[in-house]
Amino acid sequence: MTTQTYQEASRQLLKQAHTQLERGDLREASGKGWSAAAQMVKAVAEGRQWGHSDHAQLFTAVRRLREETDDQEISRLFHVANSLNGNYFEDWLEAETVAESLDDVERFLDKVEPLLQQ
């Protein structure tokens, strides 16, 4: 896939996450929220020719972005997204927590997306 394809998928997945949240499907909302964050990391990683084929490589890419930008929040927000991935499998988060986490995912996308241009 291309950088643009990952980027577009990321934003579309976040919209789908909000739709699933409105429907009360917290597991699907969580899965799509995590996927939105992961796709944006893949977009940046693809553009920089970094590996992004598994979770470990995604976390490495996020660490590199944090170091590059000196923005600790990038890591924190990605960890929130990762908790949504866990919720997809375990269904332990309440609706309010999923909603707040999706807001954090949106903030993550807003921080990382401009790095596509660098």
C-alpha positions as CSV (number, residue, x, y, z in Angstrom):
1,M,0.0,0.0,0.0
2,T,1.0,3.6,-0.5
3,T,1.5,6.3,2.1
4,Q,-1.6,8.0,0.9
5,T,-3.7,4.8,1.1
6,Y,-2.6,4.2,4.7
7,Q,-3.4,7.9,5.5
8,E,-6.8,7.8,4.0
9,A,-7.6,4.4,5.6
10,S,-6.6,5.9,9.0
11,R,-9.1,8.7,8.8
12,Q,-11.9,6.5,7.4
13,L,-11.3,4.0,10.2
14,L,-11.6,6.7,12.8
15,K,-15.0,7.7,11.3
16,Q,-16.1,4.1,11.4
17,A,-15.0,3.9,15.0
18,H,-17.2,6.8,16.0
19,T,-20.1,5.2,14.1
20,Q,-19.7,1.9,15.9
21,L,-19.5,3.8,19.3
22,E,-22.8,5.5,18.5
23,R,-24.3,2.1,17.8
24,G,-23.0,0.8,21.1
25,D,-20.6,-1.7,19.6
26,L,-17.6,-0.9,21.8
27,R,-15.5,-3.8,20.6
28,E,-15.8,-2.8,17.0
29,A,-15.3,0.9,17.9
30,S,-12.1,-0.1,19.8
31,G,-10.8,-2.2,17.0
32,K,-11.3,0.5,14.4
33,G,-9.8,3.1,16.7
34,W,-6.6,1.0,17.1
35,S,-6.5,0.4,13.4
36,A,-6.8,4.1,12.7
37,A,-3.7,4.8,14.8
38,A,-1.8,1.9,13.3
39,Q,-2.6,2.9,9.7
40,M,-1.3,6.4,10.3
41,V,2.0,5.1,11.8
42,K,2.2,2.8,8.7
43,A,1.8,5.8,6.5
44,V,4.7,7.6,8.1
45,A,6.8,4.5,8.3
46,E,6.1,3.7,4.6
47,G,7.2,7.2,3.6
48,R,10.4,6.8,5.5
49,Q,11.1,3.2,4.5
50,W,10.8,2.0,8.0
51,G,9.4,-1.5,8.8
52,H,5.8,-1.6,9.8
53,S,4.6,-5.2,9.4
54,D,4.0,-6.0,13.0
55,H,3.2,-4.5,16.4
56,A,6.9,-4.3,17.4
57,Q,7.8,-2.4,14.3
58,L,4.9,0.0,14.9
59,F,6.1,0.7,18.4
60,T,9.6,1.2,17.1
61,A,8.3,3.7,14.5
62,V,6.4,5.6,17.2
63,R,9.5,5.7,19.4
64,R,11.5,7.1,16.5
65,L,8.8,9.8,15.9
66,R,8.8,10.7,19.6
67,E,12.6,11.1,19.6
68,E,12.5,13.0,16.3
69,T,9.8,15.5,17.5
70,D,10.7,15.4,21.3
71,D,6.9,15.0,21.8
72,Q,6.3,12.5,24.6
73,E,2.6,12.7,24.0
74,I,3.0,10.8,20.7
75,S,4.0,7.7,22.7
76,R,1.3,8.2,25.3
77,L,-1.5,8.6,22.7
78,F,-0.3,5.5,20.8
79,H,-0.4,3.5,24.1
80,V,-4.0,4.6,24.5
81,A,-4.7,3.3,21.0
82,N,-3.1,0.1,21.9
83,S,-5.4,-0.3,24.9
84,L,-8.3,-0.1,22.4
85,N,-6.7,-3.0,20.6
86,G,-6.8,-5.0,23.9
87,N,-10.4,-4.0,24.4
88,Y,-11.4,-5.4,21.0
89,F,-10.4,-8.8,22.3
90,E,-11.4,-8.5,26.0
91,D,-14.3,-6.0,26.0
92,W,-13.4,-4.5,29.4
93,L,-13.8,-0.8,28.7
94,E,-16.9,1.2,29.3
95,A,-18.4,3.5,26.6
96,E,-17.1,6.7,28.2
97,T,-13.6,5.3,28.2
98,V,-13.8,4.2,24.6
99,A,-15.1,7.6,23.6
100,E,-12.3,9.4,25.4
101,S,-9.8,7.0,23.9
102,L,-11.1,7.7,20.4
103,D,-10.6,11.4,21.1
104,D,-7.0,10.6,22.0
105,V,-6.6,8.6,18.8
106,E,-7.9,11.7,16.8
107,R,-5.3,13.8,18.7
108,F,-2.6,11.2,17.8
109,L,-3.6,11.4,14.1
110,D,-3.5,15.2,14.2
111,K,0.0,15.1,15.6
112,V,1.4,12.4,13.4
113,E,-0.2,13.2,10.0
114,P,1.8,16.4,9.5
115,L,5.0,14.3,9.8
116,L,4.1,12.7,6.5
117,Q,5.3,15.9,4.8
118,Q,8.7,15.8,6.5
